[in-house]
Amino acid sequence: MSRSSTPEFYYRQPRIDHVENVEKYVPGGYYPVDIGDRIGTNDKRFVVLHKLGFGGFSTVWLVRSCRDMRYFALKILCADVTDTNELRILQHLKSVGPRHLNIVTLYDSFKVKSPNGEHHCFLFPALGPSLRNLDVAKDLSGPVRHRVCQQVASGMAFLHEQGICHGDLTMSNVVFELPDIRFMSPTKLYQLLGPIKAEKLILANGSFSLHGPKRVIQTPDLSSLDRSLLLNIQIVDFGEAFFANQPPPSLGIPIQYFPPELCFGLPPSVGSDIWHLACVLYEIHGRSYLFPAFFPIFEILIGTIVRILGPLPSYWKGRFKFDIYGYEEEGREKNEEEPSWWFEDRTLQKSMNARLSEQAPHLSTAQRGEFAQLLLDMLAYEPEKRLLAVDAVQRLNSATFLNINKGFAKPEDNCQPR
């Protein structure tokens, strides 16, 4: 969407939190949705009941079918998202045989038009909070945390067996299933999700815009959701996914999960997915980023990784892609020299085991040791040397973790007929 084709108007910024960037309600941007709208095609229409979430290129809504009254999540992409790679990946997964319980299922897809253009729509099961929801995450018990680790690893192993890389596995894209809502009334659902919190969306001159909704809706806080019912997850959002034999040049994943090899000219791969998986597994038990990055500066990220894992491979020296990943400070010449200490043996900041002893006290000494070694085996610098997801599943199901998972069935067979 070129700036020259964008109408010259600006919205008054909402005073409520957890809403999408309203400046994207322009031609090429978000579909303007209001509660109560009917969205769809002639033969399949859906009533919008609540908002479930948003991303940089889509919004997600709780809807109810006008035909059979079933509830769904409707993801509506921005109009300028014309590459349907996500749709190709989801349709491929739908065609390969039994579905995996921890991978979201695409029920349907269609296109709709709005004042902002034509939008791709994907229909999914209605799901609950993500692991990024801090209020939910802090209440999870040790056994549930480990069960989630097993399920995430199992889902990723399934994707890799199908020749697919997720490309964007983060805490935001691991989402809990809701309790059975099939027979709930909309009133009961509002009690479950929380009330609709909204604010008028108006232009700077006080008028409404044809390109925006009448009200912007806050993502629900799920304050009334019984946390004890959150046991099973699904991996969602395949917008960055790719076939392993057709890797993209880079990835749009947040910097805290960014695999270091991409900065040195290697393409995304199954190994990159394993790096993301290790970061998520650590975060589930450790409740903090494995590689915290407070600024989107890749040189700082590499330095953080080296302090935690040790020196980079010597043959990577001189290969950092400063033209793509280098930081350029305004008014100063861009640095194009790698720090020598990236490749030198130094005392590590703190061992993985020591970090887990502080961040994951619910793990026993033996479990911490096993989990730390598992993570290190998944975080080898060379992508081809990283532990496969299927092997990570086996080790997460090992006898060492039996007592933490007491009372839960091992998620070894997570495939169901479609």
C-alpha positions as CSV (number, residue, x, y, z in Angstrom):
1,M,0.0,0.0,0.0
2,S,1.8,3.1,-1.2
3,R,1.6,6.2,1.0
4,S,0.6,8.2,-2.1
5,S,-2.6,6.1,-2.5
6,T,-3.5,6.4,1.2
7,P,-6.2,9.0,2.0
8,E,-4.9,11.9,4.0
9,F,-6.8,11.4,7.3
10,Y,-5.9,10.3,10.8
11,Y,-8.0,8.7,13.5
12,R,-8.2,9.9,17.1
13,Q,-6.2,7.3,19.0
14,P,-8.3,5.0,21.3
15,R,-7.8,5.4,25.0
16,I,-8.4,1.6,25.6
17,D,-5.5,-0.9,25.4
18,H,-5.2,-4.1,23.5
19,V,-6.6,-2.9,20.2
20,E,-5.2,-3.0,16.7
21,N,-3.4,-0.1,15.0
22,V,-6.4,2.0,13.9
23,E,-4.3,3.8,11.3
24,K,-4.6,0.6,9.3
25,Y,-8.3,1.2,8.7
26,V,-7.5,2.6,5.2
27,P,-7.7,1.2,1.7
28,G,-5.6,-1.9,1.6
29,G,-5.8,-2.3,5.4
30,Y,-8.1,-4.0,7.9
31,Y,-11.7,-4.9,7.2
32,P,-14.0,-2.6,9.3
33,V,-15.9,-4.9,11.6
34,D,-18.6,-3.9,14.1
35,I,-20.3,-6.2,16.6
36,G,-23.5,-7.5,15.0
37,D,-22.2,-7.3,11.5
38,R,-23.0,-10.2,9.1
39,I,-20.0,-11.2,7.1
40,G,-19.6,-13.9,4.5
41,T,-20.9,-14.9,1.1
42,N,-24.5,-15.7,-0.2
43,D,-24.4,-19.3,1.0
44,K,-22.4,-18.8,4.3
45,R,-22.9,-15.9,6.5
46,F,-21.7,-15.3,10.1
47,V,-22.8,-12.9,12.8
48,V,-20.0,-11.1,14.7
49,L,-20.4,-11.6,18.5
50,H,-17.0,-10.5,20.0
51,K,-13.4,-9.9,19.2
52,L,-10.8,-12.6,19.8
53,G,-7.6,-10.9,18.8
54,F,-5.5,-9.1,16.2
55,G,-2.2,-9.0,14.5
56,G,-0.3,-6.7,12.2
57,F,-2.1,-8.1,9.1
58,S,-5.4,-9.4,10.4
59,T,-8.2,-9.2,13.0
60,V,-9.9,-12.3,14.5
61,W,-13.6,-12.4,15.6
62,L,-15.9,-14.7,17.4
63,V,-18.7,-15.4,15.0
64,R,-21.8,-17.6,14.8
65,S,-23.0,-19.3,11.7
66,C,-26.4,-18.0,10.5
67,R,-27.1,-21.5,9.1
68,D,-26.4,-24.0,11.9
69,M,-25.7,-21.6,14.8
70,R,-22.2,-23.0,15.4
71,Y,-19.4,-20.8,16.8
72,F,-16.2,-20.1,14.9
73,A,-13.2,-17.8,14.9
74,L,-13.1,-15.7,11.7
75,K,-9.7,-14.4,10.7
76,I,-9.9,-11.5,8.2
77,L,-6.7,-10.5,6.5
78,C,-5.8,-7.0,5.4
79,A,-6.8,-6.3,1.8
80,D,-3.2,-5.8,0.7
81,V,-2.3,-9.3,1.9
82,T,-2.8,-11.0,-1.5
83,D,-0.2,-13.8,-1.1
84,T,-2.2,-16.8,0.0
85,N,0.7,-18.9,1.1
86,E,-1.0,-19.3,4.5
87,L,-4.0,-20.7,2.7
88,R,-1.9,-23.1,0.7
89,I,-0.2,-24.4,3.8
90,L,-3.5,-24.9,5.7
91,Q,-5.1,-26.6,2.8
92,H,-2.1,-28.9,2.4
93,L,-2.3,-29.9,6.1
94,K,-6.1,-30.5,5.7
95,S,-5.3,-32.9,2.8
96,V,-2.6,-35.1,4.4
97,G,-4.8,-37.4,6.4
98,P,-5.6,-37.5,10.1
99,R,-5.5,-34.1,11.7
100,H,-3.2,-33.4,14.7
101,L,-4.9,-32.3,17.8
102,N,-2.4,-29.6,18.5
103,I,-2.5,-28.0,15.0
104,V,-5.4,-25.6,14.2
105,T,-7.8,-26.9,11.6
106,L,-9.0,-24.7,8.7
107,Y,-12.7,-25.2,8.3
108,D,-13.3,-23.0,5.3
109,S,-12.0,-19.9,3.4
110,F,-13.7,-17.3,1.3
111,K,-13.3,-13.6,0.2
112,V,-15.3,-10.6,1.2
113,K,-15.2,-7.0,0.0
114,S,-15.1,-3.8,2.1
115,P,-14.5,-0.1,1.4
116,N,-10.8,-1.0,2.0
117,G,-10.6,-3.7,-0.7
118,E,-11.0,-7.5,-1.0
119,H,-10.1,-9.6,2.0
120,H,-9.2,-13.2,2.5
121,C,-11.2,-14.8,5.4
122,F,-10.2,-18.1,7.2
123,L,-12.7,-20.0,9.4
124,F,-11.2,-21.8,12.4
125,P,-12.4,-23.3,15.7
126,A,-13.0,-20.7,18.4
127,L,-10.0,-20.8,20.7
128,G,-9.1,-19.2,24.0
129,P,-6.1,-17.3,25.4
130,S,-2.5,-17.6,24.1
131,L,0.5,-18.4,26.3
132,R,1.3,-14.7,25.9
133,N,-1.6,-13.8,28.2
134,L,0.3,-13.1,31.4
135,D,-2.8,-13.5,33.6
136,V,-3.3,-17.0,32.3
137,A,0.3,-18.0,32.1
138,K,1.1,-17.2,35.7
139,D,-1.7,-19.5,37.0
140,L,-0.5,-22.6,35.2
141,S,0.7,-25.4,37.4
142,G,4.0,-27.3,36.8
143,P,2.2,-30.3,35.4
144,V,0.2,-28.2,32.9
145,R,3.3,-26.4,31.8
146,H,5.0,-29.6,31.0
147,R,1.9,-31.0,29.3
148,V,1.9,-27.9,27.1
149,C,5.6,-28.4,26.3
150,Q,4.8,-32.0,25.2
151,Q,1.9,-30.8,23.0
152,V,3.8,-28.0,21.3
153,A,6.7,-30.3,20.5
154,S,4.3,-32.9,19.2
155,G,2.6,-30.4,17.0
156,M,5.9,-29.2,15.5
157,A,7.1,-32.8,14.9
158,F,3.9,-33.4,12.9
159,L,4.5,-30.3,10.8
160,H,8.1,-31.3,10.1
161,E,6.9,-34.8,9.1
162,Q,4.7,-33.1,6.5
163,G,7.6,-31.0,5.2
164,I,6.2,-27.8,6.7
165,C,8.0,-25.2,8.8
166,H,5.8,-22.9,11.0
167,G,8.3,-20.0,10.8
168,D,6.7,-18.0,13.6
169,L,6.3,-20.2,16.7
170,T,6.0,-17.8,19.6
171,M,4.0,-17.8,22.8
172,S,1.4,-15.7,21.0
173,N,0.8,-18.5,18.5
174,V,0.2,-21.2,21.0
175,V,-3.4,-21.0,22.0
176,F,-5.5,-22.8,24.6
177,E,-8.7,-24.6,23.6
178,L,-11.8,-23.2,25.3
179,P,-14.1,-25.5,27.2
180,D,-17.0,-26.9,25.1
181,I,-19.0,-23.8,23.9
182,R,-21.2,-25.6,21.3
183,F,-24.4,-25.3,23.3
184,M,-23.6,-22.0,25.1
185,S,-25.9,-19.0,24.5
186,P,-24.2,-15.7,23.4
187,T,-25.0,-14.4,26.9
188,K,-23.0,-17.3,28.5
189,L,-20.2,-16.7,26.0
190,Y,-19.9,-13.1,27.0
191,Q,-19.7,-14.2,30.6
192,L,-16.9,-16.5,29.7
193,L,-14.9,-14.1,27.5
194,G,-15.7,-10.9,29.4
195,P,-17.9,-8.0,28.4
196,I,-17.3,-6.1,25.2
197,K,-15.2,-3.0,25.9
198,A,-15.3,-0.5,23.1
199,E,-14.7,3.1,22.1
200,K,-15.9,5.2,19.2
201,L,-13.4,5.3,16.3
202,I,-13.5,8.8,14.8
203,L,-11.4,11.0,12.6
204,A,-9.5,13.9,13.9
205,N,-12.3,16.2,12.8
206,G,-14.8,14.2,14.9
207,S,-16.6,12.4,12.0
208,F,-16.8,8.7,11.3
209,S,-14.8,7.2,8.4
210,L,-16.2,4.9,5.7
211,H,-12.9,2.9,6.0
212,G,-13.1,2.2,9.7
213,P,-15.6,0.6,12.1
214,K,-17.9,2.7,14.2
215,R,-16.2,1.3,17.4
216,V,-12.9,-0.3,18.1
217,I,-13.1,-3.3,20.3
218,Q,-10.7,-4.4,23.0
219,T,-9.4,-7.9,23.0
220,P,-11.3,-9.7,25.8
221,D,-9.5,-10.2,29.1
222,L,-11.0,-13.7,29.7
223,S,-11.2,-12.8,33.4
224,S,-14.1,-15.2,34.0
225,L,-12.4,-18.2,32.4
226,D,-11.7,-21.1,34.7
227,R,-8.0,-21.7,34.4
228,S,-8.2,-25.3,35.5
229,L,-10.0,-26.0,32.2
230,L,-7.0,-24.9,30.2
231,L,-5.2,-28.2,29.4
232,N,-4.9,-28.5,25.7
233,I,-3.3,-26.2,23.1
234,Q,-3.3,-25.6,19.4
235,I,-0.6,-24.0,17.3
236,V,-2.1,-21.2,15.2
237,D,-1.1,-18.5,12.6
238,F,0.6,-19.9,9.6
239,G,1.2,-16.6,8.0
240,E,5.0,-17.1,8.0
241,A,4.9,-20.9,7.3
242,F,6.7,-22.4,4.4
243,F,7.5,-25.7,2.8
244,A,10.9,-26.9,4.0
245,N,12.1,-27.3,0.4
246,Q,11.0,-23.7,-0.5
247,P,12.4,-21.5,2.2
248,P,11.9,-17.7,2.2
249,P,14.9,-15.4,2.3
250,S,14.1,-14.5,6.0
251,L,11.5,-14.6,8.7
252,G,9.1,-12.0,10.3
253,I,9.4,-13.6,13.7
254,P,9.9,-11.3,16.8
255,I,13.6,-10.8,17.5
256,Q,13.6,-12.7,20.8
257,Y,13.0,-15.9,18.8
258,F,15.1,-15.0,15.7
259,P,17.6,-17.8,14.8
260,P,21.2,-16.5,14.6
261,E,22.1,-18.4,11.4
262,L,19.8,-16.1,9.4
263,C,22.0,-13.1,10.3
264,F,25.0,-15.0,8.8
265,G,23.4,-15.8,5.4
266,L,21.8,-19.2,6.1
267,P,18.2,-19.7,4.9
268,P,15.3,-20.5,7.2
269,S,14.9,-24.2,7.7
270,V,13.5,-27.0,10.0
271,G,16.5,-26.1,12.2
272,S,15.2,-22.6,12.5
273,D,11.8,-24.0,13.7
274,I,13.7,-26.0,16.3
275,W,15.4,-22.8,17.6
276,H,11.9,-21.2,17.9
277,L,10.6,-24.4,19.7
278,A,13.5,-24.3,22.2
279,C,12.7,-20.6,23.0
280,V,9.1,-21.4,23.6
281,L,9.8,-24.5,25.7
282,Y,12.1,-22.5,27.9
283,E,9.5,-19.7,28.2
284,I,6.7,-22.1,29.2
285,H,8.7,-23.4,32.2
286,G,10.9,-20.4,32.8
287,R,8.3,-17.7,32.4
288,S,10.7,-15.3,30.7
289,Y,12.4,-14.9,27.4
290,L,15.4,-17.3,26.8
291,F,17.1,-14.5,24.8
292,P,15.7,-11.2,26.0
293,A,16.0,-8.4,23.5
294,F,14.7,-5.0,24.6
295,F,15.7,-3.3,21.3
296,P,15.2,-4.7,17.8
297,I,19.0,-4.6,17.2
298,F,20.4,-7.9,15.8
299,E,24.0,-7.2,16.9
300,I,22.7,-7.0,20.5
301,L,20.7,-10.2,20.0
302,I,23.8,-12.1,18.8
303,G,25.8,-10.8,21.8
304,T,23.1,-12.0,24.2
305,I,23.0,-15.4,22.6
306,V,26.9,-15.7,22.8
307,R,26.8,-14.8,26.5
308,I,24.4,-17.6,27.1
309,L,25.5,-20.3,24.7
310,G,29.2,-19.5,24.0
311,P,31.2,-18.5,20.9
312,L,29.8,-18.7,17.4
313,P,31.3,-21.2,14.9
314,S,34.6,-19.8,13.6
315,Y,33.6,-20.2,10.0
316,W,30.7,-17.8,10.5
317,K,33.3,-15.0,11.0
318,G,33.0,-12.3,8.4
319,R,29.6,-13.5,7.3
320,F,27.2,-11.2,9.3
321,K,24.8,-9.6,6.9
322,F,25.2,-6.0,8.0
323,D,23.3,-4.8,4.9
324,I,20.2,-6.6,6.1
325,Y,20.5,-7.0,9.9
326,G,23.1,-4.3,10.8
327,Y,22.0,-1.4,13.0
328,E,22.3,2.1,11.5
329,E,22.2,5.0,13.8
330,E,20.9,8.2,12.2
331,G,23.8,10.6,11.4
332,R,26.5,7.9,12.0
333,E,28.2,5.6,9.6
334,K,27.0,2.0,9.9
335,N,29.3,-0.4,11.7
336,E,30.3,-3.3,9.5
337,E,32.8,-5.1,11.8
338,E,31.8,-8.1,13.9
339,P,33.0,-8.0,17.6
340,S,35.9,-10.5,17.9
341,W,34.5,-11.8,21.3
342,W,31.5,-13.3,19.4
343,F,34.0,-16.0,18.3
344,E,36.1,-16.3,21.5
345,D,35.8,-18.6,24.5
346,R,34.6,-16.6,27.5
347,T,32.9,-17.3,30.8
348,L,29.2,-17.8,30.2
349,Q,26.8,-15.4,31.8
350,K,25.0,-18.2,33.6
351,S,24.5,-21.9,32.8
352,M,21.1,-23.0,31.4
353,N,20.6,-25.2,34.5
354,A,21.3,-22.3,36.8
355,R,18.8,-20.1,35.0
356,L,16.2,-22.8,35.2
357,S,16.8,-23.2,39.0
358,E,15.8,-19.6,39.4
359,Q,13.0,-19.3,36.8
360,A,11.5,-22.8,37.0
361,P,11.6,-23.9,40.7
362,H,8.7,-26.3,40.1
363,L,11.2,-28.6,38.3
364,S,13.2,-31.1,40.4
365,T,17.0,-31.1,40.2
366,A,16.9,-34.1,37.9
367,Q,14.2,-32.5,35.7
368,R,16.1,-29.2,35.5
369,G,19.2,-31.1,34.3
370,E,17.3,-33.1,31.7
371,F,15.4,-30.0,30.5
372,A,18.6,-27.9,30.3
373,Q,20.4,-30.5,28.2
374,L,17.3,-30.9,26.0
375,L,17.3,-27.1,25.3
376,L,21.1,-27.0,24.6
377,D,20.7,-29.9,22.1
378,M,18.0,-27.9,20.3
379,L,20.1,-24.7,20.3
380,A,23.2,-25.9,18.5
381,Y,24.5,-23.1,16.3
382,E,24.5,-25.2,13.1
383,P,20.9,-25.8,12.2
384,E,21.6,-29.3,10.9
385,K,23.0,-30.4,14.3
386,R,19.9,-29.4,16.3
387,L,17.8,-32.1,17.9
388,L,14.7,-33.0,15.8
389,A,11.3,-32.2,17.2
390,V,10.3,-35.9,17.2
391,D,13.3,-36.6,19.4
392,A,12.4,-33.7,21.7
393,V,8.9,-35.3,22.1
394,Q,10.5,-38.5,23.2
395,R,12.7,-36.8,25.8
396,L,9.9,-34.7,27.1
397,N,8.0,-38.0,27.7
398,S,11.0,-39.6,29.4
399,A,10.9,-41.2,32.9
400,T,12.6,-38.1,34.4
401,F,9.4,-36.1,33.9
402,L,6.9,-38.8,35.0
403,N,6.2,-37.3,38.4
404,I,5.7,-33.8,37.0
405,N,3.2,-35.2,34.6
406,K,1.4,-37.4,37.1
407,G,-2.3,-37.6,36.4
408,F,-2.0,-36.7,32.7
409,A,-1.9,-39.1,29.8
410,K,1.2,-38.9,27.6
411,P,0.2,-37.0,24.3
412,E,1.9,-39.7,22.1
413,D,-1.0,-40.2,19.7
414,N,-2.4,-36.7,18.9
415,C,-3.7,-37.5,15.5
416,Q,-7.5,-37.9,14.8
417,P,-9.4,-38.8,11.7
418,R,-10.8,-35.8,10.0
